[in-house]
Amino acid sequence: MTAYGNFPGSRPRRLRTTPAMRRMVAETRLDPANLILPAFVREGIDAPVAISAMPGVHQHTLDTLRKAAVEAVTAGVSGIMLFGVPEDAKKDARGTAGTDPDGILQVALRAVREEVGDDLVVMSDLCLDEYTDHGHCGVLDADGRVDNDATLERYAEMAQVQADAGAHVVGPSGMMDGQVGVIRDALDQTGHEDVSVLAYTAKYSSAFYGPFREAVGSSLSGDRKTYQQDPANARESLRELALDLEEGADMVMVKPAGPYLDILARVADAVDVPVAAYQISGEYAMIEAAAEKGWIDRDKAILESLTGIRRAGAQMILTYWATEVAQWLGRDAGRG
């Protein structure tokens, strides 16, 4: 046989010969501890409501949310990120339901902490979009633009009520300038020094959010391009990263995950804090839809997508498959 370089002596395929061999030399491992479950809780319903664009995902009642939290703990999932869906009649221009101690998200936080205590990291979405009648992530000025600094005042209030309700972690997702610093100060000044801030550092204006808007009953008209990042930009995410770290972020996130693996890798290489990525609703919906058509193997596609996010540098992955995948991984570990 003719030799080419180190061939035939060098044969990488030797390390792919059996499942046991491939498992032994795998460079990236997915573990239930890497997973965080996003969950929606809706006010005024007495049974879960299916989200049509996200098969298998529901808007929860408080009771079914409690059960979902227990399932996540049992499967080994690390965290749960809660999103509140208020009644439409309670939405207003300032999103006051988001800072009401008895608003749906605060009630849900208390319920989940009561159910699982510290066995699950309980996280809260800190944003106004679910609670405003215009659907934007902040309050609007007289010209209809999102007023950054006025919105920060509302975020400070939200941080306090969410921490009071039991959140271990708050996740400011509005992409307002200065949000992390204002939230950190608000938490520290109200005796919540131990509550962590998961900064949505690089949150892009994406077409893949579509199903999420159904999930939270969004009232948005227009778009969020004046505050979410432009998909064309990469260096900008590193500027946002530097600012969030200076302001006191404990963890940082890239959202969406799959279309922005390059950004995720750059962020992961640049920091010494934990890095998260959010596999968003559109990513979930595409795989579920293609699998329903029989075009792809659902379970393999799910695992491949999550492994890719993990390989790119995410220590934590928010995914709607968190509990299901954790159960798979647990069974595989048991067989091992």
Secondary structure by P-SEA (a helix, b strand, c coil): ccccccccccccccccccaaaaaaacccccccccbbbbbbbbccccbbbbcccccccccccaaaaaaaaaaaaaacccbbbbbbbccccccccccccccccccaaaaaaaaaaaaccccccccccccccccccccccccccccccccaaaaaaaaaaaaaaaaaacccbbbbcccccaaaaaaaaaaaaaccccccccccccccccccaaaaaaaaccccccccccccccccccaaaaaaaaaaaaacccbbbbccccccaaaaaaaaaccccbbbbbbcaaaaaaaaaaaaaccccaaaaaaaaaaaaaaaccccccccaaaaaaaaaaaaaaac
